[in-house]
Amino acid sequence: MQTKEVIAGYWDLRSKSYGRGVVASKDEEREIWKRCLAPFLAERDVFKALDVGAGTGFLSFVLHDMGLDVTSVDLSAGMLSFANDACIHQKRDLGLCLADAESLPFQSLSFDLVTSRHLLWTLPDPARAIAEWMRVLCPGGRIIAVDGNWFDPTPSSW
């Protein structure tokens, strides 16, 4: 089995429990994200956003609430299924696309903003992904990537 198939399979299985956790997120958390993202969007004309590794759509929905036209991509059909259900339930219009963060199916210079939340640590080649994100970014656009060191139990990581 190829590495990407293993990754997609893991997140398809994990989407069942991960989706419940994200659905349980409070409105307060979304408001905090909006306040944190606002300074990065205020200085520029940002209309089209690409949320890479969108999972169940948490950050995509935050960006949509902020008035952006959002396309959400993920390698996991299970995660996108949760995002689609949330779109239907919340009556939102996000573009959902099954795609690989390291090889996007979009033309160059297509987006004003590329976001990623909790994705880079999962990728076999994060540098390739970032190069791909830069390819689809319009001149003057921004990449906002938020990640963490999720599984390092050493005290120095605290």
N, C-alpha and C positions, 0 to 999 in steps of 0.2 A: 504494500500500500504506500502511496506517495505521501510525503510530509504534509502537503496541503489537505489531502483527504483525511488524514489523521486529525489535523487541527479542526477541520470543519466538523468531523464526526464528534469530537470531544465537545465542541460548543453546541452542536445540535442536541446532544444529551444534556448538557449543562443548562441549556436554555429553559428547561422546565423549572428548575429551582431558581435560576438567576432571574428569570422573568418575574417570579413572585416577589423577589426582593426589590426589584426596581419598581414594580407596581405599588409596593408598599411605601415608596418614597413620599415624603411629605411635600406639600406645596412650598414650605419654607426652604427646603433644599433647592428647589428650582429658582426661587427668588435670589438665593445666595449666588447661584451660578450666573444669573442674569446680571447681578451687580458686579461680579468678577469679570465677566466678558464685556460689559458695556464700554469700558475705556478703550478696548482694542478695536471696537467697531465705530466709536463716535468720530474718530478723526478721518475716516475714509468712507467712500461710497461702497457699501457692501450690500449686495442684493442677492447674489447666488452663493450658497454655501454647500460644500460637500462634507458630510460627516462620514469619515472612514472608520470602519469597525463599529458601526452604529449600534450593534447589538439590538436590544429591545427598543431603542429609539429615544432614550432619556435625553441626551444632549441635542438630538435632532428636534425634539419637541421644545426644548428651551430656545433654540435658535429660531424656530418657527414662531414662538411667542414673541420674539424680538422683531418680527416682521420680515424675516429672511425667507427666500425661496430655497428650500432645503432638499437636497438629494442625499439619501442615506444608503450606504453600501455596507455589506457584510459578507463574509465567506460562508456563514452559517445560515442555511435555510430555516432552521429552527428559530434562531434569533429573529430573523426577518418576519417569520410568521407571527411572533409576539408583537413586533412593531406594527405589522399590518392590522392585527386585531385591535391594537391601541388606536391606530388611525381611524378605524371604523367606529370604535366606541366613542372617541373624542371628536369625531367629524372633522378630521384634519386631512390635508392633502400634502403628503410627503411623497417624493419620488423614491421608491424602494427598489434596490437593485442588488442582486446576488453577484458579488464581484470580489476579486482578490486585491487587497490593499497594495500589493507589490506590482500589479499589472492592471491598471484601471481601464475600463472600456470607454473612456471619454476622450474627446479631442483636446489637444493642447489649448491652453489659455481659456478654459471654460468656466472657471470659478473665481470669485473674489475672495473667498475664504475657504480654507480646508481645516477641518477640526478632527481630532482624534482623542478619545478618552479611554484610557486603560487598554490600549491596543499594542503599542510598540513592544512591550515585554513578551508578547505572544508570537511575534513574527520571526521567521528564520533569517530574514535579511532586512533589518530595519533601515539600513542606509539606502537600500534599493527602494523601499517604500517611500522614504522622504524624497528621494530624487523623482519618483513618479508623482508625488503630490506637488512638487515644484513645477513639474511639466504641465499639469492641468490648471495651475494657478495663473491668473491674469497678472500683468505687470502691476506692481504696487500692492498686490494681494498679500494675505498673511496666512501662515500656518499656526494654529494653536494646538499643541499636543500636550495633553495632561496624562501623566503616567506615574507609576510608583514601583518600588522594589518590593513586590508582593510576597515573595516566598523566601526571603533571606532571614533565617532565624538568628543570625549573629548579633550580639549586643551592639556592635558598631553601627548596625543599620537602624537602631531605634532612635 
